[in-house]
Amino acid sequence: MKPESGNEAVDAILHAAHRIRTRFDADLRSIGLSLPSYKVLKTLAADGQSMVAISEVLRVSPRTVTDLVDTLVARELVERCQHASDRRVTVVCLTGKGAQTLAQGRQLAEQNHARAVSALSAAEQRTVQQLLERVCSPNSTSQ
C-alpha cells in the first residue's frame, strides 16, 4: 500500500524504497539472512569489528547488534575473537561460512538492484540518482 503523507513525490519515494527493501529482504531470507544480518556481514567483510563499531556503522542500538551477532554466531557465520592489541575488547569476525554467505548476499543485492531499476534507461537512472541526491542534500532539509 502506498503511503499517504500528503505529498505525492515523498509518497512515491517512500513506496519505491519500501518495495525495493522488502524484495531484497525476501531474497536474503532464501539464504537464511535478513537485511540487518546482511548489513552486519558487510560491515565485517574487510576486518573484524567491535560490537560498538558495528552499532555505530549500522546506526542501531548495541542491544540490537548483540541480538544479531548472537544469531549469526549460532549459525556459524561469525565468531567472537580477541582484539589483536587490547585483550579487553572482543571483536566480531567473519567465518569462512560467513564469507561464503556474504558473497551469496552480494549476488542477490546486485540482482535486486538491477531488477529495481530495470524499467529505467541508463540516462533515467542517472536522473533519478541526481534528483534523490538533491533531495538528500543538506540544503534541502533542516536537520
C-alpha positions in Angstrom: 0.0 0.0 0.0 1.3 3.4 -1.0 1.9 5.8 1.9 -0.3 8.9 2.1 1.9 11.6 3.7 0.2 14.4 1.8 3.0 14.9 -0.7 2.9 12.7 -3.8 6.6 12.9 -4.5 7.5 11.9 -1.0 4.9 9.1 -1.1 6.5 7.8 -4.3 10.0 7.8 -2.9 8.8 6.0 0.3 6.8 3.5 -1.6 9.7 2.7 -4.0 12.2 2.4 -1.2 9.9 0.1 0.8 9.3 -2.2 -2.2 13.0 -2.5 -3.1 13.9 -3.1 0.6 11.1 -5.7 1.1 12.0 -7.6 -2.1 15.7 -7.6 -1.1 14.9 -8.8 2.4 12.8 -11.7 0.9 15.6 -12.6 -1.4 18.1 -12.6 1.5 15.8 -14.9 3.5 16.2 -17.5 0.8 19.8 -17.9 2.0 18.9 -17.6 5.7 19.7 -13.9 6.2 17.7 -10.8 7.0 18.6 -7.3 5.7 20.1 -6.3 9.1 22.2 -9.5 9.4 23.4 -8.9 5.8 24.5 -5.5 6.8 26.4 -6.9 9.8 28.2 -9.3 7.5 29.1 -6.5 5.1 30.4 -4.4 8.0 32.8 -7.3 8.8 33.9 -8.0 5.3 37.2 -6.2 5.4 38.1 -6.9 9.1 36.7 -7.8 12.4 34.9 -5.0 14.3 33.9 -4.4 17.9 30.2 -4.5 18.8 30.3 -0.8 19.4 31.8 -0.1 16.0 29.1 -2.3 14.3 26.5 -0.4 16.3 27.9 2.9 15.1 28.2 1.9 11.4 24.7 0.5 11.3 23.2 3.2 13.5 21.4 0.8 15.7 21.5 0.2 19.5 24.2 -2.1 20.9 21.5 -4.4 22.1 20.3 -4.9 18.6 23.8 -5.7 17.5 24.2 -8.2 20.3 21.0 -10.0 19.2 22.1 -10.0 15.5 25.6 -11.2 16.4 24.2 -14.0 18.7 22.1 -15.3 15.8 25.0 -15.1 13.4 27.3 -16.9 15.9 24.7 -19.7 16.3 24.7 -20.1 12.5 28.5 -20.1 12.5 28.6 -17.1 10.1 30.6 -15.0 12.6 32.7 -15.6 15.7 33.8 -13.6 18.6 37.5 -13.1 18.6 40.0 -11.3 20.9 41.3 -7.9 19.7 44.9 -8.1 18.4 46.2 -5.5 20.8 43.6 -5.0 23.5 42.6 -8.1 25.4 39.6 -6.2 26.9 37.9 -5.8 23.5 36.1 -8.6 21.7 35.8 -8.2 18.0 33.3 -10.0 15.7 34.9 -11.7 12.7 33.5 -13.5 9.6 34.0 -17.2 9.4 34.6 -18.9 6.1 30.9 -19.9 6.0 30.1 -16.3 6.7 32.2 -15.1 3.9 30.5 -17.5 1.5 27.1 -16.4 2.7 28.1 -12.7 2.3 29.2 -13.5 -1.3 25.7 -15.0 -2.0 24.1 -12.0 -0.4 26.1 -9.6 -2.6 25.0 -11.5 -5.7 21.4 -11.2 -4.5 22.0 -7.5 -3.9 23.3 -7.0 -7.4 20.2 -8.8 -8.9 17.9 -6.8 -6.7 19.4 -3.5 -7.7 19.3 -4.4 -11.4 15.7 -5.5 -11.1 14.7 -2.4 -9.1 15.8 -0.1 -11.9 15.3 -2.4 -14.9 12.4 -0.3 -16.3 14.7 2.8 -16.5 17.2 3.6 -19.1 20.8 4.4 -18.0 20.1 8.1 -18.5 16.9 7.9 -16.4 18.8 6.0 -13.7 21.3 8.9 -13.6 18.5 11.4 -13.4 16.8 9.6 -10.6 20.1 9.4 -8.7 20.8 13.1 -9.2 17.3 14.1 -8.1 17.4 11.9 -5.0 20.9 13.3 -4.2 19.4 16.8 -4.3 16.5 15.7 -2.1 19.0 14.3 0.4 21.4 17.3 0.2 21.9 19.4 3.4 20.3 22.4 1.7 17.0 20.5 1.2 16.5 19.6 4.9 16.6 21.4 8.2 18.5 18.6 10.0 
